Amino acid sequence: MNDLNKFNKDRCKKNRKFIKFFSGMVIVSFSFFFVLSAYQKKTLSDLEENIKENEEYINKLNLDIESLKYDYSMRNTDEFKEKIARSRLNMIKDDEYLYEDENRE
């Protein structure tokens, strides 16, 4: 009977150690997954923000492309040639005067 009581006490101690170890591992695992989840949420929000910025940039580029396509289609018209001459070559018509603002930087 004495051996049986000793065996039961030892078994009880081992069970408590196992339960403590298992409980500790569960707590560590939940903590790890909580931290990992927070990190993934932050990374996801950063990626979504990056996607939003890139979409805005793509839309801007698409507008530029459309403008260039329009300019390309209008390249042989007199209005386009006049626009280029005025903007890039600073040319003016004979009956026009060019005024420069001294306060302008």
C-alpha positions as CSV (number, residue, x, y, z in Angstrom):
1,M,0.0,0.0,0.0
2,N,2.9,2.3,0.8
3,D,4.4,1.8,-2.7
4,L,1.0,2.6,-4.3
5,N,0.7,5.8,-2.4
6,K,4.3,6.8,-3.3
7,F,3.6,6.0,-6.9
8,N,0.4,8.1,-6.9
9,K,2.2,11.1,-5.3
10,D,5.0,10.8,-7.9
11,R,2.5,10.5,-10.7
12,C,0.6,13.5,-9.4
13,K,3.8,15.6,-9.3
14,K,4.6,14.6,-12.8
15,N,1.1,15.4,-14.0
16,R,1.4,18.9,-12.4
17,K,4.7,19.5,-14.0
18,F,3.3,18.4,-17.4
19,I,0.2,20.7,-16.9
20,K,2.4,23.6,-15.9
21,F,4.7,23.0,-18.9
22,F,1.8,22.6,-21.3
23,S,0.1,25.7,-19.9
24,G,3.3,27.7,-20.3
25,M,3.6,26.5,-23.9
26,V,0.0,27.5,-24.7
27,I,0.6,30.9,-23.2
28,V,3.8,31.4,-25.2
29,S,2.1,30.1,-28.4
30,F,-0.8,32.5,-28.0
31,S,1.5,35.4,-27.3
32,F,3.6,34.5,-30.4
33,F,0.5,34.4,-32.6
34,F,-0.8,37.6,-31.2
35,V,2.5,39.4,-32.0
36,L,2.6,37.8,-35.4
37,S,-1.0,38.8,-36.1
38,A,-0.3,42.5,-35.2
39,Y,2.8,42.5,-37.4
40,Q,0.9,41.0,-40.3
41,K,-1.9,43.6,-39.9
42,K,0.7,46.4,-39.9
43,T,2.4,44.9,-43.0
44,L,-1.0,44.6,-44.7
45,S,-1.9,48.2,-44.0
46,D,1.4,49.3,-45.4
47,L,0.9,47.3,-48.5
48,E,-2.6,48.6,-49.0
49,E,-1.3,52.2,-48.7
50,N,1.5,51.4,-51.2
51,I,-1.1,50.0,-53.6
52,K,-3.3,53.1,-53.2
53,E,-0.2,55.4,-54.0
54,N,0.7,53.3,-57.0
55,E,-2.9,53.4,-58.3
56,E,-2.8,57.2,-58.1
57,Y,0.5,57.2,-59.9
58,I,-0.9,54.9,-62.6
59,N,-3.9,57.2,-63.0
60,K,-1.6,60.2,-63.4
61,L,0.5,58.4,-66.0
62,N,-2.7,57.3,-67.9
63,L,-3.7,61.0,-68.0
64,D,-0.3,61.9,-69.3
65,I,-0.5,59.1,-71.9
66,E,-3.9,60.4,-73.1
67,S,-2.5,63.9,-73.4
68,L,0.5,62.7,-75.4
69,K,-1.8,60.6,-77.6
70,Y,-3.9,63.7,-78.3
71,D,-0.8,65.8,-79.0
72,Y,0.5,63.1,-81.3
73,S,-2.8,63.0,-83.2
74,M,-2.8,66.8,-83.6
75,R,0.9,67.1,-84.5
76,N,0.2,68.2,-88.1
77,T,-2.3,70.9,-87.4
78,D,-1.5,74.5,-87.5
79,E,-2.8,75.1,-83.9
80,F,-0.4,72.5,-82.6
81,K,2.5,73.9,-84.5
82,E,1.7,77.4,-83.2
83,K,1.4,76.0,-79.6
84,I,4.9,74.5,-79.9
85,A,6.4,77.6,-81.4
86,R,5.0,79.8,-78.6
87,S,5.9,77.5,-75.7
88,R,9.2,76.0,-76.7
89,L,10.7,78.6,-79.1
90,N,9.1,81.7,-77.5
91,M,7.9,83.0,-80.8
92,I,5.2,85.6,-81.2
93,K,3.1,86.9,-84.1
94,D,4.0,90.1,-85.9
95,D,1.2,92.1,-84.4
96,E,1.7,90.9,-80.8
97,Y,3.8,92.4,-78.0
98,L,5.6,90.4,-75.4
99,Y,5.5,91.8,-71.8
100,E,7.6,90.4,-69.1
101,D,6.7,90.9,-65.5
102,E,9.7,92.0,-63.4
103,N,8.3,90.6,-60.2
104,R,7.9,87.2,-61.6
105,E,10.5,84.8,-60.6
